[in-house]
Amino acid sequence: MTLAEQVFAQAQVLAGNLEERQYHLLKLLCRGITSSLRQQLRPGLTPDDCRADFLAAASLLALSALSGVQEGEKLEQVNVGDLTFRKRGGDPASNCLRSQAELIIAPYLRDRFHFAGV
């Protein structure tokens, strides 16, 4: 099973029952987000080095994006290769998922600031 398939499997579990359109959209989002996050990892790190956190963050980001689309918000910009989703309005559930994903993956990304603790 590829990394993108593992992300998709985890996202499916978290999402529950999906309609066919949602299923295919989630699969596409998982592939794009997996690729984008892999490219953003610090030099020398691979997804295997932080597998559990990588899978969790990627699946939460995919669900966040799916949630935003489902809520009917107007997407202003989508760049899956660079993982850029810009939308008008704000779905609290989607924002929460995205925030949690960012917290999980932040320690592994290059050029990112995060609190490591005091």
C-alpha positions as CSV (number, residue, x, y, z in Angstrom):
1,M,0.0,0.0,0.0
2,T,1.4,3.4,-1.0
3,L,1.7,6.3,1.4
4,A,-1.1,8.1,-0.4
5,E,-3.3,5.0,-0.1
6,Q,-2.5,4.8,3.7
7,V,-3.5,8.5,4.1
8,F,-6.7,7.9,2.1
9,A,-7.5,4.8,4.2
10,Q,-7.1,6.8,7.5
11,A,-9.1,9.7,6.1
12,Q,-11.9,7.4,5.1
13,V,-12.1,6.0,8.6
14,L,-12.3,9.4,10.1
15,A,-14.8,10.6,7.5
16,G,-17.2,7.7,7.8
17,N,-19.7,7.1,5.1
18,L,-19.0,9.1,1.9
19,E,-21.0,9.6,-1.2
20,E,-19.3,8.6,-4.4
21,R,-18.4,12.2,-5.4
22,Q,-16.9,12.8,-1.9
23,Y,-15.0,9.5,-2.1
24,H,-13.3,10.4,-5.3
25,L,-12.6,14.0,-4.2
26,L,-11.1,12.8,-0.9
27,K,-8.9,10.3,-2.8
28,L,-7.6,13.1,-5.0
29,L,-7.0,15.4,-2.1
30,C,-5.1,12.7,-0.2
31,R,-2.8,12.1,-3.2
32,G,-2.1,15.8,-3.6
33,I,-1.6,16.5,0.1
34,T,0.7,13.5,0.5
35,S,2.9,14.7,-2.3
36,S,2.9,18.3,-1.0
37,L,3.7,17.4,2.6
38,R,6.5,15.1,1.4
39,Q,8.1,18.0,-0.4
40,Q,7.8,20.3,2.6
41,L,9.7,17.9,5.0
42,R,13.0,19.1,6.4
43,P,16.0,18.0,4.4
44,G,17.0,14.4,5.3
45,L,13.5,13.5,6.6
46,T,11.2,11.1,4.9
47,P,7.6,10.3,5.7
48,D,8.8,7.0,7.2
49,D,10.8,9.0,9.8
50,C,7.5,10.5,11.1
51,R,5.0,8.1,9.7
52,A,2.3,8.3,12.3
53,D,2.3,12.1,12.5
54,F,2.6,12.3,8.7
55,L,-0.4,10.1,8.2
56,A,-2.5,11.9,10.8
57,A,-1.6,15.4,9.5
58,A,-2.2,14.5,5.8
59,S,-5.5,12.8,6.5
60,L,-6.7,15.8,8.6
61,L,-5.7,18.2,6.0
62,A,-7.6,16.2,3.3
63,L,-10.7,16.1,5.5
64,S,-10.3,19.9,6.2
65,A,-10.3,20.6,2.5
66,L,-13.2,18.2,1.8
67,S,-15.2,19.8,4.6
68,G,-14.6,23.2,3.1
69,V,-15.8,22.1,-0.3
70,Q,-18.9,20.3,1.3
71,E,-19.9,23.4,3.2
72,G,-20.4,25.2,-0.1
73,E,-17.8,27.8,0.6
74,K,-16.4,29.6,-2.4
75,L,-12.9,28.4,-3.1
76,E,-10.8,31.3,-4.4
77,Q,-7.7,29.2,-5.1
78,V,-6.6,25.6,-5.0
79,N,-3.0,24.5,-5.6
80,V,-2.7,20.8,-4.6
81,G,0.9,20.6,-5.6
82,D,1.8,23.4,-3.1
83,L,-1.1,22.6,-0.8
84,T,-2.7,26.0,-1.0
85,F,-6.4,26.2,-0.3
86,R,-7.9,29.6,0.0
87,K,-11.6,30.2,0.5
88,R,-14.0,32.7,1.6
89,G,-15.7,32.4,4.9
90,G,-14.7,29.9,7.5
91,D,-16.1,26.6,8.5
92,P,-15.1,26.1,12.2
93,A,-14.8,22.3,11.8
94,S,-12.6,22.7,8.7
95,N,-10.4,25.3,10.5
96,C,-10.1,23.1,13.5
97,L,-9.0,20.1,11.4
98,R,-6.4,22.2,9.5
99,S,-5.1,23.7,12.8
100,Q,-4.6,20.3,14.4
101,A,-2.9,19.0,11.2
102,E,-0.5,21.9,11.2
103,L,0.4,21.4,14.8
104,I,1.1,17.7,14.3
105,I,3.3,18.2,11.2
106,A,5.0,21.5,12.1
107,P,8.1,19.9,13.9
108,Y,9.0,18.0,10.7
109,L,8.6,20.8,8.1
110,R,11.4,23.0,6.9
111,D,11.2,26.8,7.3
112,R,8.4,26.6,9.8
113,F,8.2,28.2,13.2
114,H,6.7,26.1,16.0
115,F,6.8,26.0,19.8
116,A,8.8,23.1,21.0
117,G,8.0,23.7,24.7
118,V,9.7,25.5,27.5
